[in-house]
Amino acid sequence: MPSIVSVENLRKAYPGGFEALKGVNLEIEEGEILALLGPNGAGKTTLISTVCGITVPTGGSITVGGFDTLTDYRATRDLIGLVPQEINLEPFETVFNTVSFSRGLFGKPRNDDYINRILDQLSLGDKKNSKIMALSGGMKRRVLIAKALSHEPRVLFLDEPTAGVDVELRKDMWDVVAELKAAGVTIILTTHYIEEAEAIADRVGVINGGQILLVQDKSEMMAQMGQKQLQISLSEAVAEVPAALAGYELDRADDGLSLTYTYDTNGERTGITTLLNDLAAAGLTMTDLQTKQSSLEDIFVGLVKETA
Ligand SMILES: Nc1ncnc2c1ncn2[C@@H]1O[C@H](COP(=O)(O)OP(=O)(O)OP(=O)(O)O)[C@@H](O)[C@H]1O
């Protein structure tokens, strides 16, 4: 699939010298949902702002729909909708006008049918004449999405769409995102929530310290999550893994009191039975066994720790 957004060696140093982006490369495919996962201060908002032309990079280049964000700013900005983290709506304005004005700001001719369609799609149809101040927090977030879609962008950036939102509303937002994807919009969202990335993304990018550490298909991540670990507690510490068990690639704990065996739950055989027999044959006595499923969270925490 062709890239709709292409980010090459992107750098951003803020005045004062702090480098929030340190050479980011990222290809976003048309029609996908990409989740950018990263801890506070990782550079997610800076990356989005730079692609949207709000923040000027100090190095590298970005194209959107083939246009350069610096030399063809207008063309790229027209292709992008941005849903910001903060709710910044005019409280006394109606929902319809809020969204329709936003379209006007992009120089697009008035199109009430289109605005009504997105309001319906976001379940705001019956609120179109309500004032913003009369809406719940969840509805205000939907208005932000409607505003971002008002000029018919092809790419939608959602910056922490469900931060501070309750579980039910979060699921609601996930449904909205899935519907937008079905309507052909490419979606990039930033999130702290690993389960959010797991639930809705096609691909997941992990960002930390201004660098993209990994971008992977969610299904590949699922395959990684298929890995399980068996922790074997021993009655006596071992100084090293016995040579007879070398084939199992066991990890020895620092105190020598346990060994961890990693196996693939998707495989035909786990190898556990033979391992336990070989352990006994090597003269080791077990006091306990524990299994642990590695999750996207483990992968994420491990990656972020490595680069901390
Ligand atoms: N205008 C600015 N001037 C100086 N430093 C900034 C500025 N904006 C952001 N930073 C710094 O750049 C780093 C990345 O910030 P950014 O907001 O992009 O992170 P983030 O991943 O979006 O974090 P969060 O999840 O907390 O929103 C942070 O260390 C932040 O303090």
The ligand as a MOL file (V3000), in Angstrom:
LIG
                    3D

  0  0  0     0  0            999 V3000
M  V30 BEGIN CTAB
M  V30 COUNTS 31 33 0 0 0
M  V30 BEGIN ATOM
M  V30 1 N 7.4450 24.3210 23.5010 0
M  V30 2 C 8.3290 23.5500 24.0900 0
M  V30 3 N 9.5020 24.0540 24.5480 0
M  V30 4 C 10.4220 23.2500 25.1380 0
M  V30 5 N 10.2680 21.9280 25.3330 0
M  V30 6 C 9.1170 21.3750 24.9180 0
M  V30 7 C 8.0870 22.1440 24.2710 0
M  V30 8 N 7.0540 21.3230 23.9620 0
M  V30 9 C 7.4360 20.0970 24.3850 0
M  V30 10 N 8.6590 20.1230 24.9550 0
M  V30 11 C 9.3940 18.9620 25.5130 0
M  V30 12 O 9.5570 17.9970 24.5050 0
M  V30 13 C 9.3900 16.6640 25.0370 0
M  V30 14 C 8.3240 15.9470 24.2290 0
M  V30 15 O 7.0480 16.5530 24.5050 0
M  V30 16 P 5.6990 16.0560 23.8040 0
M  V30 17 O 4.6120 16.9400 24.2850 0
M  V30 18 O 5.9200 15.9280 22.3550 0
M  V30 19 O 5.5660 14.6050 24.4610 0
M  V30 20 P 4.3330 13.6120 24.4680 0
M  V30 21 O 4.8870 12.2910 24.0930 0
M  V30 22 O 3.2280 14.1450 23.6510 0
M  V30 23 O 3.9470 13.6150 25.9920 0
M  V30 24 P 2.4830 13.5700 26.6930 0
M  V30 25 O 2.0530 12.1670 26.5750 0
M  V30 26 O 2.8320 13.9570 28.1060 0
M  V30 27 O 1.6220 14.5530 25.9890 0
M  V30 28 C 9.0390 16.8430 26.4950 0
M  V30 29 O 10.2180 16.6340 27.2510 0
M  V30 30 C 8.5790 18.2750 26.6010 0
M  V30 31 O 8.8900 18.8050 27.8780 0
M  V30 END ATOM
M  V30 BEGIN BOND
M  V30 1 1 1 2
M  V30 2 1 2 3
M  V30 3 2 2 7
M  V30 4 2 3 4
M  V30 5 1 4 5
M  V30 6 2 5 6
M  V30 7 1 6 7
M  V30 8 1 6 10
M  V30 9 1 7 8
M  V30 10 2 8 9
M  V30 11 1 9 10
M  V30 12 1 10 11
M  V30 13 1 11 12
M  V30 14 1 11 30
M  V30 15 1 12 13
M  V30 16 1 13 14
M  V30 17 1 13 28
M  V30 18 1 14 15
M  V30 19 1 15 16
M  V30 20 2 16 17
M  V30 21 1 16 18
M  V30 22 1 16 19
M  V30 23 1 19 20
M  V30 24 2 20 21
M  V30 25 1 20 22
M  V30 26 1 20 23
M  V30 27 1 23 24
M  V30 28 2 24 25
M  V30 29 1 24 26
M  V30 30 1 24 27
M  V30 31 1 28 29
M  V30 32 1 28 30
M  V30 33 1 30 31
M  V30 END BOND
M  V30 END CTAB
M  END
